[in-house]
Amino acid sequence: MASPAHKINDGVLKVTIWRNPGEKGNYYTVNPTRSYKKDDDAWKESDSLNADDCLAMAELLREAYAWIKNAKRADAKARRDSQQAA
């Protein structure tokens, strides 16, 4: 399995960003999760949020958007540089 391109955390909340190769270059997907402890003290992850988590997750998603925007710019620059070198 590939490793994530980037992770952003805030307490038990996390956004994982994945870089995926496509026909027209890379594209990015985002997985928002919330960690919680099960009865056996094992940590689990869920995509279900509490009402109190919404604003914090919105901020994490905003940060993810900004990170992806910069990554796309870097991808485009690398493609242009590669084409010019050929």
C-alpha positions in Angstrom: 0.0 0.0 0.0 1.2 3.5 -0.8 2.0 5.9 1.9 0.0 9.1 2.3 1.3 12.3 0.7 0.6 14.3 3.8 -1.3 14.2 7.2 -2.7 17.0 9.2 -3.7 16.4 12.9 -5.6 18.3 15.6 -6.0 16.2 18.7 -8.2 13.1 17.8 -9.0 14.6 14.3 -6.9 13.8 11.3 -7.0 14.5 7.6 -4.9 12.2 5.4 -4.1 13.3 1.9 -3.4 10.8 -0.8 -1.6 11.5 -4.1 -2.9 9.3 -7.0 -1.5 9.0 -10.5 -3.9 9.6 -13.3 -3.9 9.9 -17.1 -3.7 13.7 -16.9 -1.2 13.8 -14.0 -1.6 13.4 -10.2 -4.9 13.9 -8.4 -5.5 14.1 -4.7 -8.0 12.6 -2.3 -8.7 13.4 1.3 -9.8 11.1 4.2 -11.1 12.9 7.3 -11.1 10.7 10.4 -11.7 10.9 14.2 -9.8 8.6 16.5 -11.6 7.1 19.6 -10.8 4.4 22.2 -12.8 1.2 22.2 -13.8 -0.6 25.4 -10.6 -2.7 25.2 -8.5 0.5 25.2 -7.6 -0.1 21.5 -7.6 3.0 19.3 -10.0 3.0 16.3 -10.8 5.5 13.6 -14.2 6.6 12.3 -15.4 9.0 9.6 -18.3 10.0 12.0 -17.8 13.3 13.8 -19.3 14.8 16.9 -21.0 18.2 16.6 -18.1 19.7 18.5 -15.7 18.4 16.0 -17.2 20.1 12.9 -15.5 23.5 13.1 -12.0 21.9 13.9 -12.4 19.5 11.0 -13.5 22.3 8.7 -10.2 24.0 9.6 -8.2 20.8 8.9 -9.9 20.5 5.5 -9.1 24.1 4.7 -5.4 23.3 5.5 -5.7 20.2 3.3 -7.1 22.3 0.5 -4.2 24.7 0.7 -1.6 21.9 0.8 -3.2 20.2 -2.2 -3.2 23.5 -4.1 0.5 23.9 -3.5 1.2 20.3 -4.5 -0.7 20.7 -7.7 1.4 23.8 -8.6 4.5 21.8 -7.9 3.3 18.9 -10.0 2.5 21.3 -12.9 6.0 22.9 -12.6 7.7 19.5 -12.6 5.7 18.5 -15.7 6.7 21.8 -17.5 10.3 21.4 -16.5 10.3 17.8 -17.7 8.8 18.7 -21.1 11.3 21.5 -21.6 14.2 19.2 -20.8 13.0 16.6 -23.4 
